[in-house]
Amino acid sequence: MGLGSYSTPVHQYSQAISGEEKPGETPIYVSPLAKPYLYTPLETGATTLYQNFQVSVKNHGEKPFLGTRRVKNDGSYGEYIWKTYDEVSELSMKIGSGLHALGLTEKNDENLSILGIYAKTSEEWMITDIAAMSQNITIVPIYEVQQPETIRFIINQTQMKAVVCSVMQLEKLMSIKADGSLPSLRIIIVFPEINEDIKARCSSIGVDVYSLQEVANLSQEIVESPPKQSDVYTICYTSGTTGRSKGAIITHSNVIATIAGISASGFLFNPNDSHLSYLPLAHMLERLISQMIIFYGANIGFYSGDVNNIKDDLSALKPTIFVSVPRLYNRFYDLMIQQFNNMTGIKKFIADRALAWKMSSYHTDGSVSNRFWDTLVFNKIRNNLGGRVRFMLTGSAPISGEVLSFLRVAFACPIVEGYGQTESCAGSMVTRPTDNECGHVGGPLPSLEVKLVDVPDMKYLCTDTDETGTSAPRGEICIRGLTVFKGYYKEPEHTSEAIDSEGWLHTGDIATRLPHNGAFKIIDRIKNFFKLAQGEYVAVEKIELMYTKSKFISQIFVYGDSFQSFLVGVVVPDEEYIRNSWLGEHGISPDTPFDVICKRKDLKHDILEDMKRISNEAGLFGYEQVRKIHLEPIPWSTDDLITPTQKLMHFKAKLKYQDVIAELYS
C-alpha cells in the first residue's frame, strides 16, 4: 500500500471534550479519532510488546526481520544478511532461557529483574531486548557515548547485576568496574566474540564474562516467563540536558497504547516496508519505531556502526521508511541548496524550473511528486536514501518550515513531524502525511488527552488571542493517558514534579493551539529561559534554532546573564561553508588552519551580520538578539556537550565556557 492510501483522512487535529474548565487552563483536547477507550490492546489482541512480537512471528515467520551487513575480507561491507521472524524468535528464546539460567530473573529491591544493554544500535541489541521480554526482564539501555560517571550512576541506582555490551564498549565498562564502584555488577555478556584474555581480565575484577552465543547455549530447556501489560518494559534514562539523568519507567501498556494510537491515526505501514535503524536504540524514539515495524511485520536493517557510512548503508538496504532528527535533515537541506547554487548553464535552468514547478504545486494542492520533474531532476536526490523511501519522519526537536517544505518536494514523499518525550514513549502528537502546512506538530494521538496551562511568568495565557482576535490559547503542554510513564525510578520528588495528582504529565514545552485546524505549535520551553536585567524573559532554544538557519553556523550556544541586558553566544562555524565559499571571497589560503580562521575579526563580523539579518527577518525583539559571540573551531560532540539525541546540554556548556561568557560581558 502506497502513501496516500490512508483509511481516515483528518482535517481537524483536535477537539475539546465537554467538562468543567478550570481557571488558567484550556479545555481538554482529544483527537477526532479518539474513542471512549484509549486504545489498548492492539487490534491484534496483543497487550504486551512480547505478544506483539509473537503475533508477527505467527503471521510473518518466514519473512526477513533483522538484517546486518557483514564485513568482507577487504574491510568493506557486503549486502544485508537477514534473519527471519522465526529465526529471531528461536534465538531470542534460547538467549532468554540462558539469562534465566544465569539467575538474572531475580528481583531487586524494587521487585524488578534488571538487564543493561551498553552498545550501539545493532541486531544483537534488538535480539537481547526480545530475549529479555520473554523472561519479563526490564531492559535499562546505556548510550554507548555515556560518560563514566553516568554509567556508574545508572548501574548502581538500578542494582544492575548484568550488562550486555559490544566488544567496543567492554574496555570502558571494565575500567569502571575495576575501580570498585560497581558492587552489583557480576556478569558481562559480550558480542560478537570474546577470548581467553578477556575472560581472565574480567575474572580478576570479579566479573564472569560470556559471549552472547554462550548464553544462548547455556540451557537445554526453553524457559518462558512472559510479562503482563502492567509490567515494566524498560527504564529509559533521560539525556540529562539540565542536570543528572533520571530513569523514566515505561511499561508494556505505555508502548502498546502509543502504537495503538499511531495505528488508529491511519499511519499504515505494511509487511513490505523496510527501516534503516541507526538512531540509538537507547532512545525511546527508535525503540518505538522498531516496535511499530514489528507490529506491521516489516523488516529492520541496521547501519554498519558508523554514521559516516550511512549513505552506503542506505544504498544497500533501500529502505521505504526513514526516520531522523532535524540536525541531519538540516544537513541534507544545506548540501542540496549548495548543489543547486553551484549549478551553471542549462543544468541550473532545468533544476531551478523543476524546483519552482514542484514548490508551486506543493503550496497549491499539497502534491510532492511529479513524474516528469522527478525523473529529470529529483530521483537523483531520492537515490541518496536508496531510491525507495515513501515515508519520512522527523522528531526530537523542531524543524523549520523552509527546510521541511524543500525536503518534501526534493524527496518526493511526505515527511511528518512528531512531538513527544521519553516520558510519553516518544510519541504524543504527529502531523498527517497529507498535510502540507508546516510549523506545527499536529494533534494528540487518539490514545491520550492534551490541555494547555497558563505560564504567567512568561506571559503565556490560555486566554490569548491571535491578531484577528480569535482565541489562540498559549500555555504549557500537559498530557494524560495510557502513554504516560509511571514515574522516575527511585525519584519520587521528581515524579511528583512531572505528574500531578490528576495524572497530567507537565512537559515543560509551551505551545499554542492553532484556531483553523486544532493543531499545536511548539513556541517555547519553560526550563531553558533567562530573565535579563531589564526583566524580559528570553527563550534560549527558540533563539538557537533561529540562528542555525545561518549558512555560517553549524552549532550555537546562547546565554543570558540576569545582571546583563543582552545575550551572548558561542558559535561553531560551518567549516565546509567557510572553506568552500568564505575563504575564497576574502582571498585567504584554503590551507589555513581552522582555529586560525576562527580568530579572524572579519569572519566574526560577517557571522554577526548574518545573525542580525536572521533576527530582523524573524522579528526578534532587541533583547532576544545575540550581541557578542565567541568562535569555537572544534564541533561539539557526544563526548562533551551534545546528548546522544543531539541536544545541547546547556548546563555543561555554561560550565565549559564560563570564562568566555565573562569575557564577552566584560
C-alpha positions as CSV (number, residue, x, y, z in Angstrom):
1,M,0.0,0.0,0.0
2,G,1.5,3.3,-1.0
3,L,1.4,6.6,0.9
4,G,-1.8,8.4,0.4
5,S,-3.9,5.3,1.0
6,Y,-4.9,6.3,4.4
7,S,-8.1,5.0,5.9
8,T,-9.3,8.0,7.7
9,P,-8.2,11.4,6.4
10,V,-8.1,14.0,9.2
11,H,-8.5,17.7,8.6
12,Q,-9.0,18.7,12.2
13,Y,-6.3,17.7,14.6
14,S,-8.0,18.2,18.0
15,Q,-11.4,18.9,19.5
16,A,-12.5,19.9,23.0
17,I,-14.4,17.5,25.2
18,S,-17.2,18.6,27.4
19,G,-16.4,19.0,31.1
20,E,-15.6,21.6,33.7
21,E,-13.0,24.1,32.6
22,K,-10.5,25.2,35.3
23,P,-9.2,28.8,35.5
24,G,-5.8,29.1,33.8
25,E,-6.4,26.1,31.7
26,T,-7.8,25.3,28.3
27,P,-10.5,22.6,27.9
28,I,-9.2,19.0,27.5
29,Y,-8.5,18.3,23.8
30,V,-8.5,14.8,22.1
31,S,-8.1,13.6,18.6
32,P,-11.3,13.5,16.5
33,L,-10.4,9.8,16.1
34,A,-10.5,9.1,19.9
35,K,-12.9,6.5,21.2
36,P,-14.2,6.0,24.7
37,Y,-11.4,3.6,25.5
38,L,-7.8,4.8,24.9
39,Y,-6.6,2.1,22.5
40,T,-5.4,-0.9,24.4
41,P,-4.9,-3.7,23.5
42,L,-3.8,-3.6,19.9
43,E,-6.2,-4.7,17.2
44,T,-4.3,-8.0,17.0
45,G,-5.2,-8.6,20.7
46,A,-1.7,-8.0,21.9
47,T,-1.4,-6.3,25.3
48,T,2.4,-6.5,25.7
49,L,5.3,-6.0,23.4
50,Y,6.2,-9.7,23.7
51,Q,2.8,-10.6,22.5
52,N,3.2,-8.1,19.7
53,F,6.3,-9.9,18.6
54,Q,4.7,-13.3,18.9
55,V,1.8,-12.3,16.7
56,S,4.2,-11.2,14.0
57,V,6.2,-14.4,14.3
58,K,2.9,-16.3,13.8
59,N,1.8,-14.2,10.8
60,H,5.2,-13.5,9.2
61,G,7.5,-16.2,10.4
62,E,9.3,-16.9,7.2
63,K,9.7,-13.2,6.3
64,P,13.0,-11.3,6.8
65,F,13.1,-9.4,10.0
66,L,16.5,-8.3,11.1
67,G,19.4,-7.6,8.7
68,T,23.0,-6.8,9.2
69,R,25.9,-6.2,6.8
70,R,28.9,-8.4,7.3
71,V,32.5,-7.1,6.9
72,K,34.2,-8.6,3.8
73,N,37.9,-9.7,3.7
74,D,38.9,-6.3,2.2
75,G,37.3,-4.4,5.1
76,S,34.3,-3.2,3.1
77,Y,30.7,-4.2,3.9
78,G,28.7,-6.7,1.9
79,E,25.0,-7.0,1.3
80,Y,22.5,-7.4,4.1
81,I,22.2,-10.9,5.6
82,W,18.8,-11.5,7.1
83,K,17.3,-13.4,10.0
84,T,13.6,-14.3,9.6
85,Y,11.0,-13.7,12.3
86,D,11.1,-17.4,13.1
87,E,14.9,-17.4,13.4
88,V,14.9,-14.4,15.7
89,S,12.2,-16.0,17.8
90,E,14.2,-19.2,18.2
91,L,17.4,-17.4,19.1
92,S,15.8,-15.0,21.5
93,M,14.1,-17.8,23.3
94,K,17.5,-19.6,23.7
95,I,19.1,-16.4,25.0
96,G,16.2,-15.7,27.3
97,S,16.5,-19.2,28.8
98,G,20.2,-18.6,29.2
99,L,19.5,-15.3,31.1
100,H,17.2,-17.3,33.3
101,A,19.9,-20.0,33.9
102,L,22.3,-17.2,35.0
103,G,19.9,-16.1,37.7
104,L,19.1,-12.8,36.0
105,T,15.3,-13.1,36.7
106,E,16.0,-12.5,40.4
107,K,14.3,-9.2,41.6
108,N,16.0,-6.2,43.0
109,D,14.6,-4.1,45.9
110,E,12.0,-2.5,43.5
111,N,10.8,-6.0,42.5
112,L,12.3,-5.7,39.1
113,S,14.7,-8.0,37.1
114,I,17.2,-5.7,35.5
115,L,19.5,-6.2,32.5
116,G,21.6,-3.4,31.0
117,I,22.4,-3.0,27.3
118,Y,25.5,-1.0,26.5
119,A,26.1,-1.0,22.8
120,K,25.5,0.8,19.5
121,T,22.2,0.1,17.7
122,S,22.6,-3.4,16.3
123,E,20.9,-6.7,15.6
124,E,22.2,-8.1,18.9
125,W,20.7,-5.2,20.7
126,M,17.3,-5.9,19.3
127,I,17.5,-9.7,19.9
128,T,18.6,-9.1,23.5
129,D,15.6,-6.8,24.0
130,I,13.2,-9.6,22.8
131,A,15.0,-12.2,24.8
132,A,14.6,-10.1,28.0
133,M,10.9,-9.7,27.3
134,S,10.5,-13.5,27.2
135,Q,11.6,-13.6,30.9
136,N,9.9,-10.4,32.0
137,I,13.3,-8.8,32.5
138,T,13.4,-5.0,32.3
139,I,16.0,-3.5,29.9
140,V,18.0,-0.5,31.0
141,P,19.8,1.0,28.0
142,I,23.1,2.8,28.3
143,Y,24.1,5.0,25.5
144,E,27.5,4.0,24.0
145,V,28.7,7.6,24.4
146,Q,27.6,7.9,28.0
147,Q,30.2,9.4,30.4
148,P,31.7,7.0,33.1
149,E,30.0,8.9,36.0
150,T,26.6,8.5,34.3
151,I,27.2,4.8,33.6
152,R,28.2,4.3,37.2
153,F,25.1,6.1,38.5
154,I,22.7,4.1,36.3
155,I,24.2,0.7,37.2
156,N,24.3,1.5,40.9
157,Q,20.8,3.0,41.1
158,T,19.2,0.0,39.4
159,Q,21.4,-2.5,41.2
160,M,22.3,-4.0,37.8
161,K,23.7,-7.5,38.0
162,A,24.5,-7.9,34.3
163,V,25.2,-5.9,31.2
164,V,25.1,-7.0,27.6
165,C,27.7,-5.0,25.7
166,S,29.7,-5.0,22.5
167,V,33.4,-5.6,22.4
168,M,33.8,-1.9,21.6
169,Q,32.3,-0.9,25.0
170,L,33.9,-3.6,27.1
171,E,37.1,-1.8,27.9
172,K,35.3,1.2,29.2
173,L,32.9,-0.9,31.3
174,M,35.8,-3.0,32.7
175,S,37.7,0.2,33.7
176,I,34.7,1.5,35.7
177,K,34.2,-1.9,37.4
178,A,37.9,-2.1,38.2
179,D,37.8,0.9,40.5
180,G,35.4,-0.9,42.8
181,S,32.5,1.4,42.3
182,L,30.0,-1.1,40.7
183,P,29.3,-3.6,43.6
184,S,26.2,-5.1,42.0
185,L,27.7,-5.9,38.6
186,R,28.9,-9.5,38.4
187,I,28.1,-10.6,34.8
188,I,29.1,-9.1,31.4
189,I,27.7,-10.7,28.3
190,V,29.7,-9.7,25.2
191,F,29.1,-9.8,21.5
192,P,30.2,-10.9,19.0
193,E,33.0,-12.9,20.5
194,I,35.4,-13.0,23.4
195,N,38.8,-14.6,24.0
196,E,40.6,-16.1,27.0
197,D,42.5,-12.9,27.8
198,I,39.2,-11.0,28.2
199,K,37.9,-13.8,30.4
200,A,41.0,-13.7,32.6
201,R,40.9,-9.9,32.9
202,C,37.2,-9.9,33.8
203,S,37.7,-12.6,36.4
204,S,40.5,-10.6,38.0
205,I,38.0,-7.8,38.7
206,G,35.2,-10.1,40.0
207,V,33.1,-10.4,36.9
208,D,32.0,-13.5,35.0
209,V,32.0,-13.0,31.2
210,Y,30.1,-14.8,28.5
211,S,29.6,-14.3,24.8
212,L,26.0,-13.8,23.7
213,Q,26.2,-17.2,21.8
214,E,27.4,-18.9,25.0
215,V,24.4,-17.6,26.9
216,A,22.2,-19.0,24.1
217,N,23.8,-22.4,24.6
218,L,23.6,-22.4,28.4
219,S,20.2,-24.0,28.9
220,Q,18.9,-27.3,27.4
221,E,15.4,-26.3,28.4
222,I,13.4,-23.4,26.9
223,V,12.0,-21.3,29.7
224,E,9.4,-18.6,29.2
225,S,8.0,-16.2,31.8
226,P,6.2,-13.5,29.7
227,P,5.3,-10.1,31.1
228,K,1.8,-8.6,31.8
229,Q,0.8,-5.3,30.3
230,S,1.4,-3.5,33.7
231,D,5.0,-4.8,33.9
232,V,7.9,-2.6,33.3
233,Y,9.4,-2.9,29.8
234,T,12.3,-0.5,30.2
235,I,13.8,2.2,32.4
236,C,15.0,4.8,29.9
237,Y,17.4,7.3,31.3
238,T,16.9,10.8,30.0
239,S,19.7,12.6,28.3
240,G,20.2,15.0,31.1
241,T,20.2,18.3,29.3
242,T,19.6,20.2,32.5
243,G,21.2,18.0,35.1
244,R,21.6,14.4,36.3
245,S,19.9,11.7,34.2
246,K,16.6,10.3,35.5
247,G,15.2,6.9,34.8
248,A,11.8,7.0,33.2
249,I,9.8,3.9,34.0
250,I,8.0,2.7,30.8
251,T,5.5,-0.2,31.0
252,H,4.4,-2.5,28.2
253,S,1.0,-0.8,28.4
254,N,2.6,2.6,27.7
255,V,4.2,1.5,24.5
256,I,1.2,-0.6,23.4
257,A,-1.1,2.4,23.8
258,T,1.3,4.6,21.8
259,I,1.5,2.0,18.9
260,A,-2.3,1.7,19.0
261,G,-2.7,5.5,18.9
262,I,-0.4,5.8,15.9
263,S,-2.1,2.9,14.1
264,A,-5.6,4.4,14.8
265,S,-4.4,7.7,13.3
266,G,-4.2,5.9,9.9
267,F,-0.4,5.5,9.6
268,L,-0.4,2.3,7.6
269,F,3.0,0.7,7.3
270,N,2.9,-2.7,5.6
271,P,4.9,-6.0,5.7
272,N,6.9,-4.9,2.6
273,D,8.3,-1.9,4.4
274,S,11.9,-1.6,5.4
275,H,13.5,0.7,8.0
276,L,17.2,1.6,8.5
277,S,17.9,1.6,12.2
278,Y,20.8,3.9,13.1
279,L,19.4,6.2,15.8
280,P,20.3,5.0,19.3
281,L,18.0,2.1,20.4
282,A,18.8,3.5,23.9
283,H,16.4,6.3,23.0
284,M,12.6,5.7,23.1
285,L,12.0,7.1,19.5
286,E,14.0,4.3,17.9
287,R,12.5,1.7,20.2
288,L,9.0,2.9,19.3
289,I,9.7,2.8,15.6
290,S,11.2,-0.7,15.9
291,Q,8.1,-1.9,17.7
292,M,5.9,-0.3,15.0
293,I,7.9,-2.3,12.4
294,I,7.2,-5.5,14.4
295,F,3.5,-4.7,14.6
296,Y,3.3,-4.5,10.8
297,G,5.6,-7.5,10.1
298,A,8.1,-5.3,8.2
299,N,11.9,-5.5,8.4
300,I,14.8,-3.6,10.0
301,G,18.2,-3.3,8.5
302,F,20.9,-2.0,10.9
303,Y,23.5,0.5,10.0
304,S,27.1,-0.6,9.8
305,G,28.0,1.3,13.0
306,D,29.5,4.4,11.5
307,V,27.2,7.3,10.6
308,N,29.8,8.4,8.1
309,N,29.0,5.2,6.2
310,I,25.2,5.7,6.3
311,K,24.9,6.6,2.6
312,D,26.4,3.2,1.7
313,D,24.0,1.5,4.1
314,L,21.0,3.3,2.6
315,S,22.2,2.2,-0.9
316,A,22.5,-1.4,0.2
317,L,19.2,-1.6,2.1
318,K,17.0,0.7,0.0
319,P,14.6,1.4,2.9
320,T,11.0,2.6,2.4
321,I,10.8,4.4,5.8
322,F,13.4,6.9,7.0
323,V,13.4,8.4,10.5
324,S,15.8,11.1,11.6
325,V,16.3,14.2,13.7
326,P,16.3,17.9,12.4
327,R,20.1,18.1,12.6
328,L,20.5,15.6,9.8
329,Y,17.6,16.9,7.8
330,N,19.2,20.4,8.1
331,R,22.4,18.9,6.8
332,F,20.5,17.4,3.8
333,Y,19.0,20.7,3.1
334,D,22.3,22.7,3.3
335,L,24.0,20.2,1.0
336,M,21.2,20.2,-1.6
337,I,20.9,24.0,-1.6
338,Q,24.6,24.3,-2.1
339,Q,24.4,21.8,-5.0
340,F,21.6,23.9,-6.6
341,N,23.5,27.1,-6.1
342,N,26.7,25.7,-7.6
343,M,25.0,24.6,-10.9
344,T,25.5,26.7,-14.0
345,G,24.1,26.9,-17.5
346,I,21.3,24.6,-18.7
347,K,21.6,22.4,-15.6
348,K,20.8,25.3,-13.3
349,F,18.0,26.4,-15.6
350,I,16.4,23.0,-15.5
351,A,16.9,22.5,-11.8
352,D,15.5,25.9,-10.9
353,R,12.5,25.3,-13.2
354,A,11.9,21.9,-11.6
355,L,12.1,23.2,-8.1
356,A,9.8,26.2,-8.8
357,W,7.2,24.0,-10.5
358,K,7.2,21.4,-7.7
359,M,7.1,24.1,-5.0
360,S,4.2,25.8,-6.7
361,S,2.3,22.5,-6.9
362,Y,3.1,21.7,-3.3
363,H,1.8,25.0,-2.0
364,T,-1.3,24.8,-4.2
365,D,-2.6,21.3,-3.7
366,G,0.0,19.6,-1.4
367,S,1.4,17.3,-4.1
368,V,5.1,16.3,-3.6
369,S,5.6,14.2,-6.8
370,N,5.7,15.0,-10.5
371,R,6.8,12.2,-12.8
372,F,8.4,14.4,-15.3
373,W,10.5,16.6,-12.9
374,D,11.2,13.7,-10.6
375,T,12.7,11.6,-13.5
376,L,14.7,14.6,-14.8
377,V,16.0,16.0,-11.5
378,F,14.8,14.7,-8.2
379,N,15.2,10.9,-8.5
380,K,18.9,11.6,-8.2
381,I,18.2,13.1,-4.8
382,R,16.0,10.3,-3.8
383,N,18.8,7.8,-4.6
384,N,20.8,9.3,-1.7
385,L,18.3,7.5,0.5
386,G,18.3,4.3,-1.6
387,G,15.6,5.4,-4.1
388,R,12.6,3.7,-2.4
389,V,11.7,5.9,0.6
390,R,8.0,6.6,0.7
391,F,7.6,7.9,4.2
392,M,9.8,10.1,6.4
393,L,9.5,11.3,10.0
394,T,11.3,14.0,11.9
395,G,11.2,14.3,15.7
396,S,13.2,15.0,18.8
397,A,13.4,18.8,18.1
398,P,11.6,21.5,16.0
399,I,12.4,21.8,12.3
400,S,11.9,24.9,10.2
401,G,9.1,25.1,7.7
402,E,11.5,26.2,4.9
403,V,13.6,23.0,5.4
404,L,10.6,20.8,5.7
405,S,8.9,22.1,2.6
406,F,12.0,21.8,0.5
407,L,12.8,18.2,1.6
408,R,9.2,17.1,0.9
409,V,9.5,18.3,-2.6
410,A,13.1,17.1,-3.1
411,F,12.5,13.6,-1.8
412,A,9.0,13.4,-3.4
413,C,7.4,11.9,-0.4
414,P,5.5,13.0,2.7
415,I,7.5,14.0,5.8
416,V,5.6,14.0,9.0
417,E,6.7,15.8,12.2
418,G,6.2,14.2,15.5
419,Y,6.3,15.5,19.1
420,G,7.0,13.6,22.3
421,Q,9.4,12.9,25.0
422,T,10.8,9.8,26.8
423,E,8.1,10.3,29.5
424,S,5.3,9.8,26.9
425,C,7.0,7.0,24.9
426,A,8.4,9.5,22.3
427,G,5.0,9.8,20.7
428,S,2.3,12.3,21.7
429,M,1.4,14.3,18.7
430,V,2.0,13.9,14.9
431,T,1.1,15.6,11.7
432,R,-0.7,14.0,8.8
433,P,1.2,12.9,5.6
434,T,-1.5,14.7,3.5
435,D,-1.0,18.0,5.4
436,N,1.4,20.3,3.6
437,E,1.3,23.0,6.2
438,C,4.5,23.5,8.2
439,G,5.2,24.9,11.6
440,H,3.1,22.7,13.8
441,V,3.3,19.2,15.3
442,G,-0.3,18.1,14.5
443,G,-2.6,16.9,17.3
444,P,-2.7,14.3,20.0
445,L,-2.7,10.6,19.3
446,P,-6.1,9.0,19.9
447,S,-4.6,7.3,23.0
448,L,-4.2,10.5,25.1
449,E,-5.6,13.8,26.2
450,V,-3.9,17.2,26.0
451,K,-4.5,20.6,27.6
452,L,-2.6,23.9,27.9
453,V,-1.9,25.6,31.3
454,D,-1.0,29.2,31.9
455,V,2.6,30.2,32.4
456,P,2.1,33.7,33.8
457,D,5.8,34.4,34.4
458,M,6.4,34.1,30.7
459,K,3.2,35.8,29.8
460,Y,1.6,32.7,28.1
461,L,-2.1,32.5,28.9
462,C,-5.0,30.3,27.8
463,T,-7.0,33.5,27.2
464,D,-4.6,34.7,24.5
465,T,-5.9,35.6,21.0
466,D,-4.3,35.9,17.6
467,E,-4.0,39.2,15.6
468,T,-7.7,38.9,14.4
469,G,-9.0,38.5,18.0
470,T,-9.6,34.7,17.5
471,S,-8.9,32.5,20.5
472,A,-5.4,31.1,20.3
473,P,-4.5,29.8,23.8
474,R,-0.9,29.6,24.8
475,G,0.5,27.6,27.7
476,E,2.4,24.5,28.9
477,I,1.5,21.3,27.2
478,C,0.1,18.7,29.7
479,I,-0.6,15.1,28.6
480,R,-2.7,12.4,30.2
481,G,-3.4,8.9,29.1
482,L,-2.0,5.3,28.9
483,T,1.1,6.5,27.1
484,V,2.3,8.5,30.1
485,F,5.2,6.8,32.1
486,K,4.8,5.6,35.7
487,G,7.4,7.9,37.1
488,Y,11.2,8.3,37.6
489,Y,13.0,5.4,39.1
490,K,13.6,5.9,42.8
491,E,12.9,9.7,42.3
492,P,9.5,10.3,43.9
493,E,10.1,14.1,44.2
494,H,10.9,14.4,40.5
495,T,8.0,12.2,39.7
496,S,5.6,14.4,41.6
497,E,7.0,17.5,39.8
498,A,6.4,15.8,36.4
499,I,3.0,14.1,37.0
500,D,0.3,15.9,39.1
501,S,-2.3,14.4,41.3
502,E,-4.8,14.1,38.3
503,G,-2.3,12.2,36.2
504,W,-1.2,15.0,33.9
505,L,2.3,15.0,32.7
506,H,3.7,18.5,32.6
507,T,6.1,18.5,29.7
508,G,7.8,21.9,30.1
509,D,7.1,22.7,26.5
510,I,4.9,25.7,25.6
511,A,2.5,25.6,22.7
512,T,-0.3,27.5,21.1
513,R,-3.4,25.8,19.6
514,L,-4.0,27.0,16.0
515,P,-7.6,28.0,15.6
516,H,-8.1,26.9,11.9
517,N,-7.1,23.2,12.4
518,G,-6.7,22.5,16.1
519,A,-3.0,21.7,15.6
520,F,-0.4,22.6,18.2
521,K,2.6,24.7,17.5
522,I,5.6,24.5,19.9
523,I,6.7,28.0,20.7
524,D,8.9,27.9,23.8
525,R,10.4,25.9,26.6
526,I,9.9,26.6,30.3
527,K,13.2,25.3,31.6
528,N,15.6,26.9,29.2
529,F,14.9,30.6,29.5
530,F,16.7,33.5,31.0
531,K,15.4,36.7,32.7
532,L,17.6,39.6,31.7
533,A,18.4,42.7,33.7
534,Q,15.5,44.7,32.1
535,G,13.0,42.0,33.4
536,E,12.4,40.4,30.0
537,Y,12.3,36.6,29.6
538,V,14.3,35.0,26.7
539,A,13.6,31.5,25.4
540,V,17.1,30.3,24.5
541,E,16.2,27.2,22.5
542,K,13.9,29.2,20.2
543,I,16.7,31.7,19.5
544,E,19.3,28.9,19.0
545,L,17.0,27.2,16.5
546,M,16.6,30.5,14.6
547,Y,20.3,31.2,14.3
548,T,21.1,27.7,13.0
549,K,19.5,28.8,9.7
550,S,22.6,30.8,9.1
551,K,24.9,29.4,6.4
552,F,27.8,30.3,8.7
553,I,26.6,28.4,11.8
554,S,27.0,24.7,12.5
555,Q,26.3,24.8,16.2
556,I,25.4,27.6,18.7
557,F,25.1,28.1,22.5
558,V,23.2,31.2,23.6
559,Y,23.4,32.5,27.1
560,G,21.8,35.4,29.0
561,D,23.0,36.7,32.4
562,S,20.2,38.1,34.6
563,F,22.5,41.0,35.5
564,Q,23.1,41.9,31.9
565,S,20.7,43.4,29.3
566,F,21.8,41.4,26.2
567,L,22.6,37.9,25.0
568,V,26.0,36.4,24.1
569,G,26.8,33.2,22.2
570,V,29.4,30.6,21.4
571,V,29.3,29.7,17.7
572,V,30.9,26.7,16.0
573,P,31.2,27.9,12.4
574,D,30.3,25.6,9.5
575,E,33.8,24.7,8.3
576,E,32.6,23.3,5.0
577,Y,30.9,26.6,4.0
578,I,33.8,28.7,5.4
579,R,36.4,26.8,3.4
580,N,34.3,26.4,0.2
581,S,32.9,29.9,-0.1
582,W,34.0,32.5,2.5
583,L,37.8,32.0,2.3
584,G,37.8,32.4,-1.5
585,E,35.7,35.6,-1.3
586,H,38.3,37.1,1.1
587,G,41.4,35.9,-0.6
588,I,42.5,33.6,2.2
589,S,44.5,30.4,1.6
590,P,42.4,27.3,1.9
591,D,45.3,25.6,3.8
592,T,44.8,28.0,6.7
593,P,44.1,26.0,10.0
594,F,40.5,26.4,11.1
595,D,41.4,27.5,14.6
596,V,43.4,30.4,13.0
597,I,40.4,31.2,10.7
598,C,38.1,31.4,13.7
599,K,40.3,34.1,15.3
600,R,39.7,36.5,12.3
601,K,37.7,39.6,13.2
602,D,36.2,39.8,9.7
603,L,34.7,36.3,10.0
604,K,33.2,37.2,13.3
605,H,31.8,40.4,11.8
606,D,30.2,38.6,8.9
607,I,28.7,36.0,11.2
608,L,27.2,38.6,13.4
609,E,25.8,40.5,10.4
610,D,24.1,37.3,9.1
611,M,22.7,36.7,12.6
612,K,21.4,40.3,12.6
613,R,19.7,39.6,9.3
614,I,18.0,36.5,10.6
615,S,17.0,38.3,13.8
616,N,15.3,41.1,11.8
617,E,13.6,38.7,9.4
618,A,12.2,36.7,12.3
619,G,11.0,39.8,14.1
620,L,13.1,39.2,17.2
621,F,13.0,41.8,19.9
622,G,16.2,43.7,20.6
623,Y,16.8,41.8,23.9
624,E,16.4,38.5,22.0
625,Q,19.3,39.2,19.7
626,V,22.8,37.9,20.4
627,R,25.2,40.9,20.5
628,K,28.6,39.3,21.0
629,I,30.0,35.9,20.0
630,H,33.0,33.7,20.5
631,L,34.0,31.4,17.7
632,E,34.8,27.8,18.7
633,P,36.7,25.8,16.0
634,I,36.0,22.3,17.4
635,P,32.5,21.0,16.9
636,W,30.7,19.7,20.0
637,S,30.0,16.0,20.2
638,T,28.5,13.4,22.4
639,D,31.9,13.2,24.1
640,D,31.3,16.6,25.7
641,L,28.3,18.9,25.2
642,I,25.8,17.0,23.0
643,T,23.4,14.4,24.2
644,P,23.0,11.1,22.2
645,T,19.8,12.6,20.9
646,Q,21.8,15.6,19.5
647,K,20.6,18.2,22.0
648,L,22.9,20.7,23.6
649,M,23.5,20.3,27.3
650,H,23.2,23.9,28.4
651,F,24.4,23.4,32.0
652,K,27.6,21.8,30.7
653,A,28.1,24.4,28.0
654,K,27.8,27.1,30.7
655,L,30.4,25.5,32.8
656,K,32.8,24.9,29.9
657,Y,32.5,28.5,28.6
658,Q,32.1,30.4,31.9
659,D,35.4,32.3,31.3
660,V,34.4,33.1,27.7
661,I,31.0,34.3,28.9
662,A,32.6,36.5,31.4
663,E,35.0,37.9,28.8
664,L,32.0,38.6,26.4
665,Y,30.2,40.5,29.1
666,S,33.3,42.4,30.3
